């Protein structure tokens, strides 16, 4: 019995975990033979010549490829010296390929003596792009890239075409072709999309990246488009070149990213440009600042033919931008009237041009619990059908009127100076009603007139920092906390 147990334990620990194949890549490894197998002891020196092995493994298992984060001699990054051409992998293997540039590094460059250790430093393996856009309009599904510096790209630094993509925790900067990061349009070139368009894709996550210094838009969320302006998304428009008007990409999340210097290398530099016909898209927890070149917006979105799109723009900190074209957050109707737009719990702070939030039209939108401070023009300039509640507007528009709008369903705003429209159940406030507006801390002091003067709203239940709202809600992005550690935002 004891012998059987020992044999079982040997087999248990000697057998790799089912569902995962691991390969290793070290660009500076000394491979004196021709039979490197991608193992830890005998790693590959590139990815591009090893797609056959990767694809063979993907047929049966998830695959992870670790690229050494640093060289052996010093804490200096490894450089693949190539793009990761995702269109070289099997298009839809049913298993996920992950390429990781920050978790491990090779401590020995000697032939067949590779030895890998966990890496906790700040450098990352570098590559010249992560590309899946293709002229064949093929989706390359189930892919994750994490921990890389993706930079100094000859074209776009990242292009996404496929289901189940995750682009997480990368440094992405300095591209040679607009935009820096592209979710490939579903419309064709005749409809202001791309000749290398992508079929409608599902489940795309862009999270915790730092993106900066772009030629063109920083993140361009390509979708449907039109051959000319069409407010009704009619005959001049195309949701998807492969699916008629059945819709564009779905279930997209853009979260926790830091974005700055959009357009610094040329062309238009919107931080996040969202095109038409999306359903279920969330932009949350991003910091956007120092947009200083061209006529740009921090977040701009289009619509789609009256459909409830369920687009959520929440918990973003947008501050200190100097080249805003019309508004920090712009809801536009040139490719269809947006509907089902939720703008909530954002902080819009000290942008020296443009409105805080502006809509050209909206078939049904909701603006709740935003804090809008010290912006050069109106805090909100709205056209269309909106429900607007619990927003805090201080010192916008050169201390003039804080808002200009038609007839939204509205109540429970707090404002300084002049409101500009009729306001129901509203509070007059000033900068003392937040902790330190000039320092970027918009939490509420215990004596703030924003406390317990908001309306209770269904559909969400937290504030900018993730604290629960309960009882009588407060006005603005923050719910008052008797004890709150590191709740305030910090200006870069």
N, C-alpha and C positions, 0 to 999 in steps of 0.2 A: 504493500500500500504506500509506503514511504517513497519507494522508487517511482511509482506511478505519479505521485505528487511532484517529485523533482522533475521528471520528464515533462509534465504539464506546465510547470513554471518556466522551464527552458523554452518550450514552444511559445508560451504566452509572450515572453519578453523578446524573443528573437524574431517574431513575426511583426512586420510593420502594421500600423493601424490601418484597417480597411478604409478605402475611400480617399487616400491621400498619397500622392507621389511627390517627392521632393527632389529638385535639382538645384545646383549651385553654379554661379557664374562669377569669375574674377578676371576682369580685363587685363590685369598685369601678372597673372599667374604664368609661370614658366612651364609651358607644355612642350616638352622635347619629343613627345611621341605623337602619334596620329590617332590614338584610341581613347582620348579623354571621354569619360562616360557621364559627366555632369554630377558625379558624386562629390561628397565633401572632400574626399582625399584626392580626387582628380577632376576638378571642376572644368567647365567650359570657359572659354575666354570671351564668348559673345552669345547672343541669342539668335541672331539672324541666320546662322548656318545650322541651327539645331531645331528648327521647327518640326521636322519630321519626327524626331524623338518625342517632342512635347505632344504633338498631335496623336501619336500612337498611344501614349499614356492617357491622354484625355478621353480616349474612346472608352476607357473603363473606370477612371478615377478622377477626382479632383486633383489638380496639379498646382504646386507652389514652386516658383523659381525665385531663389534668393540671390540677389546681386550684392556682392561685397560692398559695404558702405564706404570703407576707407582702405587705403593702401597699408601695407605692412609697416613701412618705415616711420610714418607719421600720421597724425590725425587729419589727413588730406583725402578728399573724396576720390573714389574711383570714377572713371568716365567711360561709359560704354562706347562713346564715339559713334553712336548710331541711333536711329529712331527704333522704337519698338513698334513694328508693323503688325498690328493686331489682325489685319486682313490676311496675314499668312497663316493664322491658326484655323482649325476646323470651324466652320461657321456656326454650327449648332450641335456641339457634341453631347449636350445634356449634362456635362460636368463643368465645373468652374476652374478657370485659370487665374491664378493670383501671381503677380510679379511684385516683389518686395525689395526696396532699395535701402532699407534703414535698420533692419532687425539684427543682422549678423555681419561679421567681416571675417575674411580669411587671414589667419595669423602666420601663414607660411606659404611662400611662393615657390618652394622647392618642388620639383617634379614628383607627382604622386604622393605628396606629403601634406596636402592641404589640411588645415585644422581650423575649424570655425568656432568663433565665440560670439556670445550675445553682445550687441553694440548698444551703448547708452549715450553716445555723444550726439553732437548736433549736425554733423555733416551727413550728406546723403549721396548715394550713387547718382550719377548724372546721365541723362540721355537727351537726345536731340528731338524728341517728339514721341507721342503715343497716338498712332494714326489708325483709324478704321474706316474713314470715308473712302468710298471706292466707286468707280464708274459703272460697276455692275449692279449697283443698288442692292447689295447683299448685306444683311444684318449679321454681325459677328457677336453672338450672345455670350453671356456668362463670363464676364471679365472684371477683374479688380486690379488696379494699380495703386500702390501705396508707398510712401516714404522716399520718393525720388525728387531730385531737382530736374525739372523738365524745362530746358532753357536754351537760349541762343538758337532757336529753331529756324530753319530756312523757310518754312511756311508756318502753318498753324502749329501751335505746340501740342494741342490735344484735339482730336475729333472723335466724337462718339456716334456710332451707328450700331444699335443692337439692344436687345432686352437684357435686363439684369446686369447693369454696369455699376461699378462703384469706383470713383476717383477720390481718394481720401488721403489727407495729410501729405500733400506734395507742395513743393515750391515751383511755381509756374510763372515764367517771365521771359521777356525779350523774344518776340516772334518776328517773322519776316513777312507775314501775310495776314490780313485781317480775317477773322478776329483771333485773339489769343487762345480762347477755349471755345470750341464749337460743338453744340449738339446739332447734328446735321439736319437741315430742313427736310420736311416731307414733301414740299412743293418743288416743282421743277424750275428751271431758269426762266421760263416764260412767265412764271408767276412770282418772280422775285425770290425764288429759292435757290436751287443749285442744279446744274446739269448732273452732278454726282449726288443726287438726292438719296434719302434713306426711307424705306418703308416705316410706317408708324411703329414706334418701339415703346416698350413698357418697362417701368421700374429702373429709373436712372437716378443715382445718388451722387452728388458733388458736394463733398463735405470736408471741412477742416483744412482746406488748402489756403496757401498764401499766393495771391495772383497780383502781378504788378507789371508796370512798364510794357504796355501793349501798343501794337500797331493796330488800331481799330478797337472795337468793343472788347471788353475783358471776357465776359461770358455772354455768348450769343446763343440763345435758346431757339434754334431754328425750327419752324413749324410750317403751317400753311401760309399762303401769301396770295397776292393779287397781281394782275398785269397792270391794273390802274386802280385808283382809289374806288372803293365800293363799300359804302357804309352798311350794306345789308349782307355782305359776304355772298354775293350773287354770282352771276355768270362770268365775271372777270376774276374769280377767286378759285382757289384750289386748296382744300384741306390736306390732301395727300395725293401725290402723282400716281400711287399704286392702289389707292382705295377710294377714289372719287371724293365725295364730301363726307366720308365716314368719320373724319376726325384725324387729329395729329397724334403726337406722342402723348402718353398718359403716365400718371404716377411718377412725377419728377420731384425730387427734393434737392434744394440748394441750401445748405445749412452750415453755419459755423465758419464760413470763409472770411478771410481778411483780404480786402480789395483796395488797391490804391494806384495812383498814377495811370489811370486809364487814358489811352490816347497819347501818352507821352512820346511815343515813337512815330506818330502820324495818324491821320484820319480821325474818324469819330470815335470817342472813347467812352460810350455808355458802360457803366459797371456791369449791369445785368439787363440785357435786351431780350424781351420775351415776345416772340411773334404770335401768330394767330392759331386758333382752333385747338388749344390745349384743354385737357380735362384733368383735374386732380394734380395741381402743381403748387408746391409750397416753397416759399423763400423765407427762411427763418434764421435768426441768430447771426447774421452776417454783419461785419463792420466794414463800412465803405467811407473812404476819406481821401482828401487831396486829389480830387479830380480837377485838374487845372488847365487842360488843353482842349480846345475845340468847343463845340456846342453839344452838351452831353446831359444825360440824366443818370442818377444813381440806379433807379429801377424804372423801366418803362415796359408797358405791356399792351398787347392788342386784344381783340375780342374774337367772337365767332357766332354770328347768325342767331343770337338770342338764347343759345344753349347755356344752362347753368354750368359754368366751367369749374366751379369750386377751386378758385385760385386764392391762396392765403399768403399774405405778405405780413409777417409778424416778427417782433422782437429784434428788429434790425437797428443798429446804431449807425446813423448816417450823419457825418459832421465835417465841417471845415472844408467844403468844396467851393471852388471859386469860378467855375466855368459852366454852371448849370444853364441849360438852354431855356427851359420854361418852368420846370419843377423838379424837385428832388425825386418824388414818386409821381410818375405821369401815367394816367390811364387814357389811352387814345383810341380813336374809332376809325382810323383810316382803312383797316382791313376787317371791319365788322364791329358791332357794338358789344363791348364786354358785358358779361352778366355773371353774377355769383362771385364777386370780388370782395375779399375780406381783408381790410387793412387795419391792423390792431397791434397794440403794445409796442409800437415803434418809437424810437427817440430820433427826432430830426433837429439837429443842433448847429446853429451858427454857420449856415451856408450863405455865402455873400452874394449870390444871384439866384433869382427864381423863387417860385412859391414852394411851400413845404409839400403839399399834396394838390395835384391838379387833375381834373378829369375833363375831357372833351365831350364825353357822353358816357352813359352807363345804363344798362337795362335793369340792373339790380345790384347794388353794392352796399357795403357796410364799413363804416369807419368808426372804430371804437378804441378808447383808452390810449390814444397816442399822446406823447409829449412833444410839442413843437415850439422851439425856442430860438429867438434871435436870428430869424431868417430874413432875407432882404425884402421879400414881398409878402403877400398874404400867407398866413399859415395854411389856409385851404381856399382854393378857387374851384368850385364844383359846378358841373353841368350834368344833368341826367338824374336818374332815380337812385337816391342814396338814403340810408338810415345812418345818422351821425349822432353818437352819444359819448359822453365821458371823456372828451378830449381836453387837454390842458394846453392853452396857447398863451405864450408870454413874449412880449417885446418883439413881435414880428412886424414887418412892414413899416420900419422906421417909427415904431410906436404909434402907428395909425390903426386903421381897421384890421382886425385879425382874420376875418373871413369875408368871402364874397360868394354867394351861391343863390340858386333859385328857391326851391321850396322843398328841401329834404325833410324827412321825418327826423326831428332832432330834439335833443334835450340834454340837460345836465353837463353843459360845457363849463370850463373855468377859463377866464381870460383876463388879460391886463389891457389897459388903455381903452380902446373902443372895439366893441364886438363887430359891428358893421352890418348886422342883420338882427332880426328879432330872435331872441334867445329864451327858451323855456327852462325854468328851474336851473338857472345858471348862477355862477359865483364870480365875483370880481376878485382878482388875485394879483400878486406881483412876484418878483423873483424870490422874495423871502418865503414864499410858500413851497419852495423846494430847498434841499439842503445846501447845495452850492452850484448854482447853474453855471457860473463862469468857469468852474473847475470840472464840469461834466458830471456832477453828482445830482441826479434828479429824483432821488429818494425823497420821501416826505418827512419833514420834522413833525414832532408831536402836535404842534399848534397850527398845522397847515389847514387852510380852508378847503383843501381838496378832500380831506378825510370824511368819509361817510356822506358825501354829497353826490355820489354817482348813482346811476340806474343799474339794477341787476340785469344781466344779459345772458341769454341762453346761447349754447354753442361753444363756449370756452369758459374756463374757470380759473385761469392763472394770470400772472402779470409778467412783465419783462424779464424778471429774474427767476421765474418759475414758481414764485410763491402763490399759494392758493388765495383766491378772492372768495370771501364769504360774508354773510350778513349783508349790511349795506355797503355796496362797493365804493371805492375811492375813485377820484378823477385822475386821469393821467396814466402813464405807463407802469407806475409802481403802486402797489397796495402797501399801505403803511405797515411797518413791522416794529414791534416794541424792541426787538433785538435783531439786527441785520448786519452780518459780517460780509464785507466786500460786495455789497449790493450795488454801489455806484459804479458807473462806467468811468474809464480813464481815457483821456484824450491822448493820442499818440503825438 
